Amino acid sequence: MPMYEYRCTECGKQYEQLRRMTEADTGLMCPQCGSPEVQRQISACSIGGGASSGASGGGCGPRGGFS
Ligand SMILES: [Zn+2]
């Protein structure tokens, strides 16, 4: 089972959860406030990232992430 990263749009809580791929976007609930308004974060870095030297940094992660 893959690990997915989620962020609650209500309280901003970010958390990771192991879910089946077929259930990655169903039945989501924030563990902090219980809101169903949870977005799955696409971890582009770990998926297709690779070492592309020269690319402008900062393209990693979801928009408005940490920095
Ligand atoms: Zn929440």
N, CA, C, O and the ligand as a Tripos MOL2 file, in Angstrom:
@<TRIPOS>MOLECULE
protein
  269   267    68     0     0
PROTEIN
NO_CHARGES

@<TRIPOS>ATOM
      1 N           0.8440   -1.1990    0.0000 N.3       1 MET1
      2 CA          0.0000    0.0000    0.0000 C.3       1 MET1
      3 C           0.8820    1.2530    0.0000 C.2       1 MET1
      4 O           1.7900    1.3810    0.8210 O.2       1 MET1
      5 N           0.6150    2.1420   -0.8960 N.am      2 PRO2
      6 CA          1.4090    3.3680   -0.9550 C.3       2 PRO2
      7 C           1.0230    4.3610    0.1290 C.2       2 PRO2
      8 O          -0.0980    4.3670    0.6360 O.2       2 PRO2
      9 N           1.9760    5.1810    0.4560 N.am      3 MET3
     10 CA          1.7400    6.2350    1.4450 C.3       3 MET3
     11 C           1.3480    7.5090    0.7130 C.2       3 MET3
     12 O           2.0060    7.9200   -0.2430 O.2       3 MET3
     13 N           0.2910    8.1140    1.1650 N.am      4 TYR4
     14 CA         -0.1520    9.3610    0.5540 C.3       4 TYR4
     15 C          -0.0450   10.4890    1.5610 C.2       4 TYR4
     16 O          -0.0810   10.2940    2.7760 O.2       4 TYR4
     17 N           0.0890   11.6670    1.0010 N.am      5 GLU5
     18 CA          0.2050   12.8430    1.8510 C.3       5 GLU5
     19 C          -1.0380   13.6920    1.6430 C.2       5 GLU5
     20 O          -1.4500   13.9440    0.5110 O.2       5 GLU5
     21 N          -1.6230   14.1250    2.7340 N.am      6 TYR6
     22 CA         -2.8600   14.8850    2.6400 C.3       6 TYR6
     23 C          -2.7460   16.1970    3.4000 C.2       6 TYR6
     24 O          -1.9480   16.3450    4.3250 O.2       6 TYR6
     25 N          -3.5670   17.1330    2.9770 N.am      7 ARG7
     26 CA         -3.6160   18.3930    3.7180 C.3       7 ARG7
     27 C          -5.0720   18.8130    3.8640 C.2       7 ARG7
     28 O          -5.8340   18.8210    2.8980 O.2       7 ARG7
     29 N          -5.4300   19.1500    5.0560 N.am      8 CYS8
     30 CA         -6.7850   19.5980    5.3320 C.3       8 CYS8
     31 C          -6.9230   21.0560    4.9140 C.2       8 CYS8
     32 O          -6.1150   21.9010    5.2990 O.2       8 CYS8
     33 N          -7.9380   21.3370    4.1350 N.am      9 THR9
     34 CA         -8.1320   22.7190    3.7010 C.3       9 THR9
     35 C          -8.8520   23.5350    4.7670 C.2       9 THR9
     36 O          -8.9380   24.7580    4.6620 O.2       9 THR9
     37 N          -9.3560   22.8770    5.7680 N.am     10 GLU10
     38 CA        -10.0610   23.5790    6.8360 C.3      10 GLU10
     39 C          -9.0830   24.1300    7.8720 C.2      10 GLU10
     40 O          -9.1040   25.3190    8.1880 O.2      10 GLU10
     41 N          -8.2300   23.2580    8.3920 N.am     11 CYS11
     42 CA         -7.3400   23.6780    9.4630 C.3      11 CYS11
     43 C          -5.8730   23.6790    9.0290 C.2      11 CYS11
     44 O          -4.9980   24.1220    9.7730 O.2      11 CYS11
     45 N          -5.6140   23.1810    7.8220 N.am     12 GLY12
     46 CA         -4.2450   23.2150    7.3240 C.3      12 GLY12
     47 C          -3.3890   22.0580    7.7980 C.2      12 GLY12
     48 O          -2.1930   22.0100    7.5110 O.2      12 GLY12
     49 N          -3.9830   21.1350    8.5120 N.am     13 LYS13
     50 CA         -3.2510   19.9800    9.0230 C.3      13 LYS13
     51 C          -2.7070   19.1340    7.8700 C.2      13 LYS13
     52 O          -3.4340   18.8100    6.9310 O.2      13 LYS13
     53 N          -1.4440   18.7870    7.9500 N.am     14 GLN14
     54 CA         -0.8550   17.9000    6.9510 C.3      14 GLN14
     55 C          -0.5410   16.5710    7.6140 C.2      14 GLN14
     56 O          -0.0220   16.5180    8.7290 O.2      14 GLN14
     57 N          -0.8660   15.5020    6.9050 N.am     15 TYR15
     58 CA         -0.5920   14.1930    7.4810 C.3      15 TYR15
     59 C          -0.3950   13.1720    6.3770 C.2      15 TYR15
     60 O          -0.7660   13.3930    5.2240 O.2      15 TYR15
     61 N           0.1970   12.0520    6.7550 N.am     16 GLU16
     62 CA          0.4300   10.9840    5.8000 C.3      16 GLU16
     63 C          -0.3940    9.7760    6.2090 C.2      16 GLU16
     64 O          -0.6620    9.5480    7.3880 O.2      16 GLU16
     65 N          -0.7810    9.0260    5.2190 N.am     17 GLN17
     66 CA         -1.6170    7.8740    5.5060 C.3      17 GLN17
     67 C          -1.3830    6.8000    4.4610 C.2      17 GLN17
     68 O          -1.2190    7.0830    3.2740 O.2      17 GLN17
     69 N          -1.3700    5.5750    4.9260 N.am     18 LEU18
     70 CA         -1.2770    4.4520    4.0100 C.3      18 LEU18
     71 C          -2.6810    4.1020    3.5290 C.2      18 LEU18
     72 O          -3.5720    3.8180    4.3300 O.2      18 LEU18
     73 N          -2.8630    4.1270    2.2320 N.am     19 ARG19
     74 CA         -4.1870    3.8100    1.6920 C.3      19 ARG19
     75 C          -4.0240    2.9970    0.4180 C.2      19 ARG19
     76 O          -2.9910    3.0550   -0.2490 O.2      19 ARG19
     77 N          -5.0430    2.2550    0.1000 N.am     20 ARG20
     78 CA         -5.0490    1.5760   -1.1830 C.3      20 ARG20
     79 C          -5.1440    2.6320   -2.2840 C.2      20 ARG20
     80 O          -5.7410    3.6910   -2.0920 O.2      20 ARG20
     81 N          -4.5600    2.3370   -3.4140 N.am     21 MET21
     82 CA         -4.5940    3.2940   -4.5180 C.3      21 MET21
     83 C          -6.0240    3.6050   -4.9310 C.2      21 MET21
     84 O          -6.3520    4.7400   -5.2760 O.2      21 MET21
     85 N          -6.8640    2.5880   -4.8930 N.am     22 THR22
     86 CA         -8.2470    2.7740   -5.3210 C.3      22 THR22
     87 C          -9.0450    3.5950   -4.3210 C.2      22 THR22
     88 O         -10.1300    4.0890   -4.6280 O.2      22 THR22
     89 N          -8.4930    3.7350   -3.1160 N.am     23 GLU23
     90 CA         -9.2110    4.4770   -2.0820 C.3      23 GLU23
     91 C          -8.4750    5.7480   -1.6810 C.2      23 GLU23
     92 O          -8.7690    6.3610   -0.6550 O.2      23 GLU23
     93 N          -7.5160    6.1240   -2.5110 N.am     24 ALA24
     94 CA         -6.6600    7.2510   -2.1510 C.3      24 ALA24
     95 C          -7.4420    8.5350   -1.9290 C.2      24 ALA24
     96 O          -7.0560    9.3700   -1.1110 O.2      24 ALA24
     97 N          -8.5270    8.6910   -2.6460 N.am     25 ASP25
     98 CA         -9.2670    9.9550   -2.5650 C.3      25 ASP25
     99 C         -10.6790    9.7930   -2.0060 C.2      25 ASP25
    100 O         -11.5070   10.6970   -2.1100 O.2      25 ASP25
    101 N         -10.9330    8.6540   -1.4250 N.am     26 THR26
    102 CA        -12.2880    8.4390   -0.9190 C.3      26 THR26
    103 C         -12.2890    8.3430    0.5980 C.2      26 THR26
    104 O         -11.3400    7.8510    1.2080 O.2      26 THR26
    105 N         -13.3480    8.8100    1.1760 N.am     27 GLY27
    106 CA        -13.5200    8.6840    2.6220 C.3      27 GLY27
    107 C         -12.4740    9.4100    3.4260 C.2      27 GLY27
    108 O         -12.1010    8.9680    4.5130 O.2      27 GLY27
    109 N         -11.9880   10.5380    2.8950 N.am     28 LEU28
    110 CA        -10.9570   11.2700    3.6100 C.3      28 LEU28
    111 C         -11.5470   12.0580    4.7750 C.2      28 LEU28
    112 O         -12.6510   12.5960    4.6940 O.2      28 LEU28
    113 N         -10.7860   12.1090    5.8500 N.am     29 MET29
    114 CA        -11.2150   12.9170    6.9840 C.3      29 MET29
    115 C          -9.9970   13.3990    7.7530 C.2      29 MET29
    116 O          -9.0930   12.6300    8.0790 O.2      29 MET29
    117 N         -10.0040   14.6760    8.0280 N.am     30 CYS30
    118 CA         -8.8940   15.2530    8.7620 C.3      30 CYS30
    119 C          -8.8300   14.6720   10.1780 C.2      30 CYS30
    120 O          -9.8340   14.6560   10.8900 O.2      30 CYS30
    121 N          -7.6450   14.1930   10.5850 N.am     31 PRO31
    122 CA         -7.5120   13.6030   11.9240 C.3      31 PRO31
    123 C          -7.5520   14.6580   13.0220 C.2      31 PRO31
    124 O          -7.7020   14.3380   14.2010 O.2      31 PRO31
    125 N          -7.4210   15.8890   12.6300 N.am     32 GLN32
    126 CA         -7.3630   16.9480   13.6350 C.3      32 GLN32
    127 C          -8.7270   17.5990   13.8720 C.2      32 GLN32
    128 O          -9.1520   17.7760   15.0140 O.2      32 GLN32
    129 N          -9.4120   17.9550   12.7680 N.am     33 CYS33
    130 CA        -10.6830   18.6500   12.9550 C.3      33 CYS33
    131 C         -11.8620   17.8450   12.4290 C.2      33 CYS33
    132 O         -13.0170   18.2270   12.6170 O.2      33 CYS33
    133 N         -11.5700   16.7330   11.7730 N.am     34 GLY34
    134 CA        -12.6450   15.8710   11.3250 C.3      34 GLY34
    135 C         -13.3010   16.3090   10.0360 C.2      34 GLY34
    136 O         -14.3100   15.7370    9.6210 O.2      34 GLY34
    137 N         -12.7290   17.3320    9.3910 N.am     35 SER35
    138 CA        -13.3160   17.8310    8.1540 C.3      35 SER35
    139 C         -13.0440   16.8790    6.9900 C.2      35 SER35
    140 O         -11.9630   16.2960    6.9040 O.2      35 SER35
    141 N         -14.0120   16.7220    6.1050 N.am     36 PRO36
    142 CA        -13.8030   15.9080    4.9120 C.3      36 PRO36
    143 C         -13.1010   16.6860    3.8070 C.2      36 PRO36
    144 O         -12.7840   16.1330    2.7540 O.2      36 PRO36
    145 N         -12.8640   17.9570    4.0500 N.am     37 GLU37
    146 CA        -12.2240   18.7990    3.0370 C.3      37 GLU37
    147 C         -10.7180   18.5930    3.0830 C.2      37 GLU37
    148 O          -9.9690   19.4460    3.5570 O.2      37 GLU37
    149 N         -10.2970   17.4540    2.5840 N.am     38 VAL38
    150 CA         -8.8890   17.0980    2.6050 C.3      38 VAL38
    151 C          -8.3990   16.9130    1.1830 C.2      38 VAL38
    152 O          -9.0540   16.2530    0.3760 O.2      38 VAL38
    153 N          -7.2560   17.4900    0.8740 N.am     39 GLN39
    154 CA         -6.6990   17.3620   -0.4600 C.3      39 GLN39
    155 C          -5.4900   16.4510   -0.4240 C.2      39 GLN39
    156 O          -4.6560   16.5290    0.4780 O.2      39 GLN39
    157 N          -5.4120   15.6000   -1.4080 N.am     40 ARG40
    158 CA         -4.2250   14.7480   -1.5140 C.3      40 ARG40
    159 C          -3.1030   15.5560   -2.1430 C.2      40 ARG40
    160 O          -3.3020   16.2380   -3.1480 O.2      40 ARG40
    161 N          -1.9370   15.4730   -1.5520 N.am     41 GLN41
    162 CA         -0.7940   16.1960   -2.0720 C.3      41 GLN41
    163 C          -0.0370   15.2980   -3.0440 C.2      41 GLN41
    164 O           0.2130   14.1260   -2.7650 O.2      41 GLN41
    165 N           0.3180   15.8680   -4.1770 N.am     42 ILE42
    166 CA          1.0940   15.1030   -5.1480 C.3      42 ILE42
    167 C           2.5730   15.3220   -4.8770 C.2      42 ILE42
    168 O           3.0880   16.4280   -5.0360 O.2      42 ILE42
    169 N           3.2390   14.2710   -4.4710 N.am     43 SER43
    170 CA          4.6620   14.4030   -4.2040 C.3      43 SER43
    171 C           5.4420   14.1880   -5.4820 C.2      43 SER43
    172 O           6.0050   13.1190   -5.7170 O.2      43 SER43
    173 N           5.4620   15.2180   -6.2950 N.am     44 ALA44
    174 CA          6.0840   15.1280   -7.6160 C.3      44 ALA44
    175 C           7.5630   14.8250   -7.5200 C.2      44 ALA44
    176 O           8.1340   14.1770   -8.3970 O.2      44 ALA44
    177 N           8.1660   15.2850   -6.4770 N.am     45 CYS45
    178 CA          9.6100   15.1110   -6.3200 C.3      45 CYS45
    179 C           9.9870   13.6380   -6.2810 C.2      45 CYS45
    180 O          10.8920   13.1960   -6.9890 O.2      45 CYS45
    181 N           9.2860   12.8920   -5.4510 N.am     46 SER46
    182 CA          9.6610   11.5030   -5.2500 C.3      46 SER46
    183 C           9.2350   10.6430   -6.4360 C.2      46 SER46
    184 O           9.7870    9.5650   -6.6510 O.2      46 SER46
    185 N           8.2730   11.1070   -7.1920 N.am     47 ILE47
    186 CA          7.7780   10.2990   -8.2970 C.3      47 ILE47
    187 C           8.6550   10.4390   -9.5380 C.2      47 ILE47
    188 O           9.2880    9.4750   -9.9660 O.2      47 ILE47
    189 N           8.6900   11.6240  -10.1060 N.am     48 GLY48
    190 CA          9.4270   11.7620  -11.3660 C.3      48 GLY48
    191 C          10.6530   12.6420  -11.2470 C.2      48 GLY48
    192 O          11.3200   12.9280  -12.2420 O.2      48 GLY48
    193 N          10.9430   13.0640  -10.0550 N.am     49 GLY49
    194 CA         12.0180   14.0300   -9.8110 C.3      49 GLY49
    195 C          13.3330   13.6850  -10.4710 C.2      49 GLY49
    196 O          13.6600   14.2020  -11.5400 O.2      49 GLY49
    197 N          14.0720   12.8250   -9.8420 N.am     50 GLY50
    198 CA         15.3700   12.5030  -10.4040 C.3      50 GLY50
    199 C          16.3240   13.6600  -10.2470 C.2      50 GLY50
    200 O          15.9640   14.7110   -9.7170 O.2      50 GLY50
    201 N          17.5180   13.4660  -10.7010 N.am     51 ALA51
    202 CA         18.5280   14.5070  -10.5680 C.3      51 ALA51
    203 C          18.6340   15.2910  -11.8600 C.2      51 ALA51
    204 O          19.5070   15.0300  -12.6880 O.2      51 ALA51
    205 N          17.7630   16.2270  -12.0230 N.am     52 SER52
    206 CA         17.8250   17.0660  -13.2100 C.3      52 SER52
    207 C          18.5780   18.3320  -12.8590 C.2      52 SER52
    208 O          17.9850   19.3530  -12.5110 O.2      52 SER52
    209 N          19.8680   18.2490  -12.9560 N.am     53 SER53
    210 CA         20.6760   19.4030  -12.5870 C.3      53 SER53
    211 C          20.4220   20.5400  -13.5660 C.2      53 SER53
    212 O          20.2080   20.3210  -14.7580 O.2      53 SER53
    213 N          20.4500   21.7310  -13.0520 N.am     54 GLY54
    214 CA         20.2330   22.8720  -13.9160 C.3      54 GLY54
    215 C          18.8170   23.3690  -13.8690 C.2      54 GLY54
    216 O          18.5520   24.5390  -14.1460 O.2      54 GLY54
    217 N          17.9070   22.4930  -13.5220 N.am     55 ALA55
    218 CA         16.5210   22.9370  -13.4100 C.3      55 ALA55
    219 C          16.4080   23.9550  -12.2860 C.2      55 ALA55
    220 O          17.0810   23.8490  -11.2600 O.2      55 ALA55
    221 N          15.5690   24.9150  -12.4910 N.am     56 SER56
    222 CA         15.3880   25.9240  -11.4590 C.3      56 SER56
    223 C          14.7660   25.3000  -10.2260 C.2      56 SER56
    224 O          13.6830   24.7180  -10.2870 O.2      56 SER56
    225 N          15.4480   25.4240   -9.1310 N.am     57 GLY57
    226 CA         14.9420   24.8220   -7.8990 C.3      57 GLY57
    227 C          13.6480   25.4710   -7.4660 C.2      57 GLY57
    228 O          13.2310   26.4850   -8.0250 O.2      57 GLY57
    229 N          13.0300   24.8960   -6.4900 N.am     58 GLY58
    230 CA         11.8010   25.4710   -5.9750 C.3      58 GLY58
    231 C          10.5720   24.9410   -6.6760 C.2      58 GLY58
    232 O           9.4480   25.3030   -6.3260 O.2      58 GLY58
    233 N          10.7740   24.0920   -7.6570 N.am     59 GLY59
    234 CA          9.6140   23.5420   -8.3450 C.3      59 GLY59
    235 C           9.0580   22.3300   -7.6500 C.2      59 GLY59
    236 O           8.0460   21.7590   -8.0570 O.2      59 GLY59
    237 N           9.7330   21.9520   -6.6010 N.am     60 CYS60
    238 CA          9.3320   20.7450   -5.9110 C.3      60 CYS60
    239 C           8.1540   20.9760   -4.9820 C.2      60 CYS60
    240 O           7.9810   22.0600   -4.4250 O.2      60 CYS60
    241 N           7.3690   19.9610   -4.8310 N.am     61 GLY61
    242 CA          6.3030   20.0220   -3.8600 C.3      61 GLY61
    243 C           5.1050   20.7980   -4.3350 C.2      61 GLY61
    244 O           5.1410   21.4580   -5.3740 O.2      61 GLY61
    245 N           4.0470   20.7130   -3.5670 N.am     62 PRO62
    246 CA          2.8260   21.4260   -3.9120 C.3      62 PRO62
    247 C           3.0130   22.9240   -3.7910 C.2      62 PRO62
    248 O           3.8810   23.4050   -3.0630 O.2      62 PRO62
    249 N           2.1930   23.6420   -4.5100 N.am     63 ARG63
    250 CA          2.3320   25.0930   -4.4910 C.3      63 ARG63
    251 C           2.1280   25.6350   -3.0830 C.2      63 ARG63
    252 O           1.2850   25.1660   -2.3180 O.2      63 ARG63
    253 N           2.9180   26.6190   -2.7860 N.am     64 GLY64
    254 CA          2.7700   27.2230   -1.4730 C.3      64 GLY64
    255 C           3.2200   26.3290   -0.3340 C.2      64 GLY64
    256 O           2.7490   26.4730    0.7940 O.2      64 GLY64
    257 N           4.1200   25.4150   -0.6160 N.am     65 GLY65
    258 CA          4.5810   24.5030    0.4170 C.3      65 GLY65
    259 C           5.5340   25.1800    1.3850 C.2      65 GLY65
    260 O           5.5450   26.4040    1.5120 O.2      65 GLY65
    261 N           6.3000   24.4050    2.0370 N.am     66 PHE66
    262 CA          7.2600   24.9500    2.9870 C.3      66 PHE66
    263 C           8.3660   25.6720    2.2210 C.2      66 PHE66
    264 O           8.5960   25.4050    1.0410 O.2      66 PHE66
    265 N           9.0250   26.5590    2.8830 N.am     67 SER67
    266 CA         10.2180   27.1390    2.2980 C.3      67 SER67
    267 C          10.9100   28.0070    3.3220 C.2      67 SER67
    268 O          11.9500   28.5970    3.0290 O.2      67 SER67
    269 ZN         -8.5260   19.7310    9.5840 Zn       68 ZN68
@<TRIPOS>BOND
     1     1     2 1
     2     2     3 1
     3     3     4 2
     4     3     5 am
     5     5     6 1
     6     6     7 1
     7     7     8 2
     8     7     9 am
     9     9    10 1
    10    10    11 1
    11    11    12 2
    12    11    13 am
    13    13    14 1
    14    14    15 1
    15    15    16 2
    16    15    17 am
    17    17    18 1
    18    18    19 1
    19    19    20 2
    20    19    21 am
    21    21    22 1
    22    22    23 1
    23    23    24 2
    24    23    25 am
    25    25    26 1
    26    26    27 1
    27    27    28 2
    28    27    29 am
    29    29    30 1
    30    30    31 1
    31    31    32 2
    32    31    33 am
    33    33    34 1
    34    34    35 1
    35    35    36 2
    36    35    37 am
    37    37    38 1
    38    38    39 1
    39    39    40 2
    40    39    41 am
    41    41    42 1
    42    42    43 1
    43    43    44 2
    44    43    45 am
    45    45    46 1
    46    46    47 1
    47    47    48 2
    48    47    49 am
    49    49    50 1
    50    50    51 1
    51    51    52 2
    52    51    53 am
    53    53    54 1
    54    54    55 1
    55    55    56 2
    56    55    57 am
    57    57    58 1
    58    58    59 1
    59    59    60 2
    60    59    61 am
    61    61    62 1
    62    62    63 1
    63    63    64 2
    64    63    65 am
    65    65    66 1
    66    66    67 1
    67    67    68 2
    68    67    69 am
    69    69    70 1
    70    70    71 1
    71    71    72 2
    72    71    73 am
    73    73    74 1
    74    74    75 1
    75    75    76 2
    76    75    77 am
    77    77    78 1
    78    78    79 1
    79    79    80 2
    80    79    81 am
    81    81    82 1
    82    82    83 1
    83    83    84 2
    84    83    85 am
    85    85    86 1
    86    86    87 1
    87    87    88 2
    88    87    89 am
    89    89    90 1
    90    90    91 1
    91    91    92 2
    92    91    93 am
    93    93    94 1
    94    94    95 1
    95    95    96 2
    96    95    97 am
    97    97    98 1
    98    98    99 1
    99    99   100 2
   100    99   101 am
   101   101   102 1
   102   102   103 1
   103   103   104 2
   104   103   105 am
   105   105   106 1
   106   106   107 1
   107   107   108 2
   108   107   109 am
   109   109   110 1
   110   110   111 1
   111   111   112 2
   112   111   113 am
   113   113   114 1
   114   114   115 1
   115   115   116 2
   116   115   117 am
   117   117   118 1
   118   118   119 1
   119   119   120 2
   120   119   121 am
   121   121   122 1
   122   122   123 1
   123   123   124 2
   124   123   125 am
   125   125   126 1
   126   126   127 1
   127   127   128 2
   128   127   129 am
   129   129   130 1
   130   130   131 1
   131   131   132 2
   132   131   133 am
   133   133   134 1
   134   134   135 1
   135   135   136 2
   136   135   137 am
   137   137   138 1
   138   138   139 1
   139   139   140 2
   140   139   141 am
   141   141   142 1
   142   142   143 1
   143   143   144 2
   144   143   145 am
   145   145   146 1
   146   146   147 1
   147   147   148 2
   148   147   149 am
   149   149   150 1
   150   150   151 1
   151   151   152 2
   152   151   153 am
   153   153   154 1
   154   154   155 1
   155   155   156 2
   156   155   157 am
   157   157   158 1
   158   158   159 1
   159   159   160 2
   160   159   161 am
   161   161   162 1
   162   162   163 1
   163   163   164 2
   164   163   165 am
   165   165   166 1
   166   166   167 1
   167   167   168 2
   168   167   169 am
   169   169   170 1
   170   170   171 1
   171   171   172 2
   172   171   173 am
   173   173   174 1
   174   174   175 1
   175   175   176 2
   176   175   177 am
   177   177   178 1
   178   178   179 1
   179   179   180 2
   180   179   181 am
   181   181   182 1
   182   182   183 1
   183   183   184 2
   184   183   185 am
   185   185   186 1
   186   186   187 1
   187   187   188 2
   188   187   189 am
   189   189   190 1
   190   190   191 1
   191   191   192 2
   192   191   193 am
   193   193   194 1
   194   194   195 1
   195   195   196 2
   196   195   197 am
   197   197   198 1
   198   198   199 1
   199   199   200 2
   200   199   201 am
   201   201   202 1
   202   202   203 1
   203   203   204 2
   204   203   205 am
   205   205   206 1
   206   206   207 1
   207   207   208 2
   208   207   209 am
   209   209   210 1
   210   210   211 1
   211   211   212 2
   212   211   213 am
   213   213   214 1
   214   214   215 1
   215   215   216 2
   216   215   217 am
   217   217   218 1
   218   218   219 1
   219   219   220 2
   220   219   221 am
   221   221   222 1
   222   222   223 1
   223   223   224 2
   224   223   225 am
   225   225   226 1
   226   226   227 1
   227   227   228 2
   228   227   229 am
   229   229   230 1
   230   230   231 1
   231   231   232 2
   232   231   233 am
   233   233   234 1
   234   234   235 1
   235   235   236 2
   236   235   237 am
   237   237   238 1
   238   238   239 1
   239   239   240 2
   240   239   241 am
   241   241   242 1
   242   242   243 1
   243   243   244 2
   244   243   245 am
   245   245   246 1
   246   246   247 1
   247   247   248 2
   248   247   249 am
   249   249   250 1
   250   250   251 1
   251   251   252 2
   252   251   253 am
   253   253   254 1
   254   254   255 1
   255   255   256 2
   256   255   257 am
   257   257   258 1
   258   258   259 1
   259   259   260 2
   260   259   261 am
   261   261   262 1
   262   262   263 1
   263   263   264 2
   264   263   265 am
   265   265   266 1
   266   266   267 1
   267   267   268 2
@<TRIPOS>SUBSTRUCTURE
     1 MET1         2 RESIDUE 1 A MET
     2 PRO2         6 RESIDUE 1 A PRO
     3 MET3        10 RESIDUE 1 A MET
     4 TYR4        14 RESIDUE 1 A TYR
     5 GLU5        18 RESIDUE 1 A GLU
     6 TYR6        22 RESIDUE 1 A TYR
     7 ARG7        26 RESIDUE 1 A ARG
     8 CYS8        30 RESIDUE 1 A CYS
     9 THR9        34 RESIDUE 1 A THR
    10 GLU10       38 RESIDUE 1 A GLU
    11 CYS11       42 RESIDUE 1 A CYS
    12 GLY12       46 RESIDUE 1 A GLY
    13 LYS13       50 RESIDUE 1 A LYS
    14 GLN14       54 RESIDUE 1 A GLN
    15 TYR15       58 RESIDUE 1 A TYR
    16 GLU16       62 RESIDUE 1 A GLU
    17 GLN17       66 RESIDUE 1 A GLN
    18 LEU18       70 RESIDUE 1 A LEU
    19 ARG19       74 RESIDUE 1 A ARG
    20 ARG20       78 RESIDUE 1 A ARG
    21 MET21       82 RESIDUE 1 A MET
    22 THR22       86 RESIDUE 1 A THR
    23 GLU23       90 RESIDUE 1 A GLU
    24 ALA24       94 RESIDUE 1 A ALA
    25 ASP25       98 RESIDUE 1 A ASP
    26 THR26      102 RESIDUE 1 A THR
    27 GLY27      106 RESIDUE 1 A GLY
    28 LEU28      110 RESIDUE 1 A LEU
    29 MET29      114 RESIDUE 1 A MET
    30 CYS30      118 RESIDUE 1 A CYS
    31 PRO31      122 RESIDUE 1 A PRO
    32 GLN32      126 RESIDUE 1 A GLN
    33 CYS33      130 RESIDUE 1 A CYS
    34 GLY34      134 RESIDUE 1 A GLY
    35 SER35      138 RESIDUE 1 A SER
    36 PRO36      142 RESIDUE 1 A PRO
    37 GLU37      146 RESIDUE 1 A GLU
    38 VAL38      150 RESIDUE 1 A VAL
    39 GLN39      154 RESIDUE 1 A GLN
    40 ARG40      158 RESIDUE 1 A ARG
    41 GLN41      162 RESIDUE 1 A GLN
    42 ILE42      166 RESIDUE 1 A ILE
    43 SER43      170 RESIDUE 1 A SER
    44 ALA44      174 RESIDUE 1 A ALA
    45 CYS45      178 RESIDUE 1 A CYS
    46 SER46      182 RESIDUE 1 A SER
    47 ILE47      186 RESIDUE 1 A ILE
    48 GLY48      190 RESIDUE 1 A GLY
    49 GLY49      194 RESIDUE 1 A GLY
    50 GLY50      198 RESIDUE 1 A GLY
    51 ALA51      202 RESIDUE 1 A ALA
    52 SER52      206 RESIDUE 1 A SER
    53 SER53      210 RESIDUE 1 A SER
    54 GLY54      214 RESIDUE 1 A GLY
    55 ALA55      218 RESIDUE 1 A ALA
    56 SER56      222 RESIDUE 1 A SER
    57 GLY57      226 RESIDUE 1 A GLY
    58 GLY58      230 RESIDUE 1 A GLY
    59 GLY59      234 RESIDUE 1 A GLY
    60 CYS60      238 RESIDUE 1 A CYS
    61 GLY61      242 RESIDUE 1 A GLY
    62 PRO62      246 RESIDUE 1 A PRO
    63 ARG63      250 RESIDUE 1 A ARG
    64 GLY64      254 RESIDUE 1 A GLY
    65 GLY65      258 RESIDUE 1 A GLY
    66 PHE66      262 RESIDUE 1 A PHE
    67 SER67      266 RESIDUE 1 A SER
    68 ZN68       269 GROUP 0 **** ****
